[in-house]
């Protein structure tokens, strides 16, 4: 096959087409549609007819692909209605003195387990009864209970959690929003 400057060519092993801009004994320099200059061996190219064109799926402009990906990302997060956002949240106070009368005979491990069991039981109750918002009041302290609570909440796919209203609870509460129609 004899290639000359100005011929339209396509690469055999790559999704590329362009115009020949220089030809040497074995090397052909090609300018792609995107304006890049690439070098190929003569046996790596195919001469294209003037009216033929390959229709590669990758020839879609990258801007179009980016817009499609952005639109998909926006659709994934359901937006709660105004009524749902303003619905009162179920409050669960995880302070140990609110859960039992006396901590006599209990060490820190036992107390933490009791608090976590209560949190898990209340969260399952909220999911079962389709309660959308739950506020876990854990207090500030050293942050052990908060860390364990976040670990528990990360195991669920159909919810998101964040710090609760600072004016009402301070830094010692986590609010959980439960998506009702997970897909």
PLY file of the C-alpha trace (Angstrom):
ply
format ascii 1.0
element vertex 183
property float x
property float y
property float z
element edge 182
property int vertex1
property int vertex2
end_header
0.00 0.00 0.00
1.39 3.38 -1.01
0.59 6.25 1.38
1.11 9.90 0.56
0.65 13.22 2.35
-3.04 14.13 2.64
-4.37 10.54 2.71
-6.95 9.66 5.33
-5.81 6.66 7.37
-6.90 4.57 10.32
-4.74 2.53 12.69
-5.18 -1.22 12.73
-4.76 -1.79 16.47
-6.08 1.52 17.81
-9.26 3.56 17.58
-7.67 6.41 15.66
-8.07 8.06 12.31
-6.39 11.07 10.83
-4.48 12.66 7.93
-1.00 11.74 6.77
1.30 14.77 7.17
4.69 13.12 6.46
5.98 9.85 4.98
9.50 8.44 5.29
10.84 5.00 4.28
9.02 3.09 7.10
7.49 5.76 9.37
4.25 7.64 8.67
3.39 10.73 10.69
-0.39 11.22 11.20
-2.34 14.16 12.59
-5.45 12.95 14.45
-8.87 14.61 14.63
-7.90 15.92 18.06
-4.81 17.64 16.69
-2.21 15.18 18.02
0.69 14.09 15.83
1.48 10.37 16.05
4.03 8.14 14.30
3.22 4.67 12.95
4.93 2.02 10.86
3.44 1.75 7.36
2.10 -1.73 8.09
0.10 -0.41 11.10
-2.15 1.85 8.98
-5.01 1.37 6.55
-5.85 3.91 3.86
-9.47 5.02 4.02
-11.72 5.98 1.12
-12.63 9.66 0.90
-16.31 9.08 1.67
-15.94 6.30 4.28
-15.65 6.91 7.97
-15.48 4.62 10.97
-18.09 5.24 13.63
-16.36 4.47 16.91
-18.29 4.72 20.13
-15.31 6.49 21.63
-15.57 9.27 19.06
-18.32 10.87 21.16
-17.03 14.23 22.40
-15.77 13.99 25.96
-17.98 16.94 26.99
-21.06 14.86 26.16
-19.81 11.95 28.26
-19.05 14.25 31.21
-22.52 15.82 31.07
-24.12 12.36 31.05
-22.09 11.29 34.09
-22.98 14.49 35.99
-26.68 14.03 35.27
-26.53 10.44 36.52
-24.85 11.53 39.77
-27.53 14.12 40.45
-30.35 11.61 40.02
-28.95 9.14 42.59
-29.73 11.21 45.68
-33.46 11.55 46.33
-34.53 14.92 47.66
-36.95 14.70 50.57
-40.11 16.78 50.34
-40.60 19.81 52.59
-43.02 17.83 54.74
-40.46 15.04 55.23
-37.63 17.46 56.03
-39.69 19.19 58.72
-41.08 16.00 60.27
-40.03 15.62 63.90
-37.17 13.22 64.38
-37.19 10.22 66.68
-34.74 10.93 69.52
-32.68 8.19 71.13
-30.67 9.24 74.18
-27.70 6.91 74.55
-26.43 8.33 77.85
-25.93 5.34 80.12
-27.93 6.88 83.01
-30.92 7.16 80.66
-30.75 3.47 79.74
-30.34 1.84 83.18
-30.83 2.88 86.81
-27.37 1.92 88.07
-24.04 1.06 86.49
-22.94 -0.88 89.56
-20.91 -3.93 88.54
-20.48 -2.78 84.93
-17.21 -1.82 83.32
-16.82 0.55 80.35
-16.98 -2.32 77.84
-20.35 -3.51 79.19
-21.76 0.02 79.15
-20.61 0.60 75.55
-22.14 -2.71 74.45
-25.44 -1.77 76.07
-25.42 1.61 74.33
-24.58 0.07 70.94
-27.24 -2.63 71.30
-29.79 0.08 72.10
-28.69 2.15 69.08
-28.92 -0.84 66.73
-32.32 -1.91 68.10
-33.74 1.62 67.75
-32.32 2.01 64.23
-33.88 -1.30 63.14
-37.17 -0.16 64.69
-37.03 3.11 62.71
-36.28 1.31 59.44
-39.06 -1.24 60.05
-41.62 1.46 60.90
-40.48 3.78 58.08
-39.37 6.61 60.39
-37.16 8.83 58.25
-35.16 10.80 60.81
-33.53 9.55 63.99
-31.32 11.60 66.31
-28.88 9.67 68.47
-27.79 11.72 71.47
-24.40 10.37 72.49
-22.76 13.30 74.27
-19.29 14.72 73.65
-16.97 12.88 76.06
-13.91 11.18 74.59
-15.73 10.25 71.36
-15.70 6.47 71.79
-19.48 6.07 71.57
-19.67 8.45 68.62
-16.97 6.50 66.75
-18.70 3.18 67.40
-22.03 4.66 66.32
-20.52 5.90 63.04
-19.03 2.44 62.47
-22.49 0.92 62.96
-24.17 3.43 60.63
-21.59 2.87 57.87
-22.78 -0.73 57.60
-26.19 0.42 56.29
-26.65 1.36 52.62
-30.02 3.09 52.76
-29.15 5.94 55.12
-26.91 8.92 55.58
-25.82 10.52 58.83
-24.45 13.87 59.89
-24.12 16.08 62.96
-27.50 17.01 64.39
-28.73 20.58 64.86
-26.05 22.37 66.86
-28.46 24.87 68.49
-30.63 22.10 69.86
-28.13 19.32 70.67
-24.67 20.89 70.63
-21.86 18.65 69.37
-23.14 15.56 71.15
-25.71 14.22 68.67
-25.80 12.52 65.28
-28.83 12.72 62.98
-29.63 9.82 60.66
-31.76 10.19 57.53
-33.21 6.89 56.30
-34.08 6.64 52.61
-37.47 4.95 52.31
-37.16 3.66 48.75
-33.60 2.34 48.34
-32.82 1.27 44.78
0 1
1 2
2 3
3 4
4 5
5 6
6 7
7 8
8 9
9 10
10 11
11 12
12 13
13 14
14 15
15 16
16 17
17 18
18 19
19 20
20 21
21 22
22 23
23 24
24 25
25 26
26 27
27 28
28 29
29 30
30 31
31 32
32 33
33 34
34 35
35 36
36 37
37 38
38 39
39 40
40 41
41 42
42 43
43 44
44 45
45 46
46 47
47 48
48 49
49 50
50 51
51 52
52 53
53 54
54 55
55 56
56 57
57 58
58 59
59 60
60 61
61 62
62 63
63 64
64 65
65 66
66 67
67 68
68 69
69 70
70 71
71 72
72 73
73 74
74 75
75 76
76 77
77 78
78 79
79 80
80 81
81 82
82 83
83 84
84 85
85 86
86 87
87 88
88 89
89 90
90 91
91 92
92 93
93 94
94 95
95 96
96 97
97 98
98 99
99 100
100 101
101 102
102 103
103 104
104 105
105 106
106 107
107 108
108 109
109 110
110 111
111 112
112 113
113 114
114 115
115 116
116 117
117 118
118 119
119 120
120 121
121 122
122 123
123 124
124 125
125 126
126 127
127 128
128 129
129 130
130 131
131 132
132 133
133 134
134 135
135 136
136 137
137 138
138 139
139 140
140 141
141 142
142 143
143 144
144 145
145 146
146 147
147 148
148 149
149 150
150 151
151 152
152 153
153 154
154 155
155 156
156 157
157 158
158 159
159 160
160 161
161 162
162 163
163 164
164 165
165 166
166 167
167 168
168 169
169 170
170 171
171 172
172 173
173 174
174 175
175 176
176 177
177 178
178 179
179 180
180 181
181 182
